[in-house]
Amino acid sequence: NGARAAEVLGLRGSDVDWGNQQVRVIRKGSRAEQWLPGSNDAFLWLRLYLAHIAGVRPADPLWVTLPKRRGTDGTMTRIPLTYEALRA
């Protein structure tokens, strides 16, 4: 859809318009909000991904890491996926 990787990594749950199959990105230079279309296949894979990670709330990051142990209690948490982790 023409979005940069960093723009896609910044998506939150509220940035997905399922009905119109669009995602809202914040453009790099202007910081302007723009809705970009996605393909049927992209939204199918997005649904499967979200089902695998047990969904996402509107304010939560859309792309997250595998669960990692955090804190002294050893709880498993997910953190937002970074550009460096995506490239790796």
N, C-alpha and C positions, 0 to 999 in steps of 0.2 A: 504493500500500500504506500510505499515511499517514506515511511517513518524511519528515523535513525534508531540504531540499537538502544542508545541511551534514552530516547523518548519512549520506546516500548518498555524498557525496564522501569520507567517511572510510573507506569500505569497502576491505578488503584481499582478496587472493585467497582467503584462508582463511575469509572471511565469506560465501561463497556455498555453499549446500547444493544441489547440482544435482539430487540424487535427490528431495528433497522440494520443490524449487523455492521455496526461502526464502533470505533474506539476513539476516545478523545486523547490527544497528545498535546503537550505544551512544546511549541516549536523552540528550537535551540536559540536562535539569535534574537527574535522579537519577543519571546516568552508568550506569544499569542496562542490561544486555545484553538485547536482545529480538530474537527471530526473527520476521521478517515475510514473509508469502507474496508471491510474484510471479506474474504471469500467464504462460501459455504463450508468448504473443507477446514479453513482456519477456525471457524467458530465451532465446528464439530470437535476438532482437536482441543480447543480451549475448554469445551464442556468436559471432555474426558480428563484433561489435566486437573480441572477444578474438582471433579469428583474424586480423583486420586488423592488430592491434598485436603480433602474434606471441606471444600468450599472456601470462600473468602468474603469477609464483611466489606461494606462499601468503602470504609476508610483504610482498609488493609492493602498492602502491596500485592499486586497480582502475581508477580514472579518471585518465588522464594526458594531457598536452599532446601536440601534434605534436612531432616531434623538433626540438631546438634545438641549435645549436653551443655547446659548453661547453669551457672550458679552452684552453690554448695549442696543444694538438694538433688542435683542430678536430673532435673526435669529436662525433657526434650522440647526444644523450641525451633522454630524456623526463623531465619532472618532474610531480609530482602536480598535478592540476587544482585550482585554488583556486575559492572561491565567487565572487570578483570576476571571474575569467576565465570562469566559467560564465555569469554574468549578461551579460558583454560578448558 
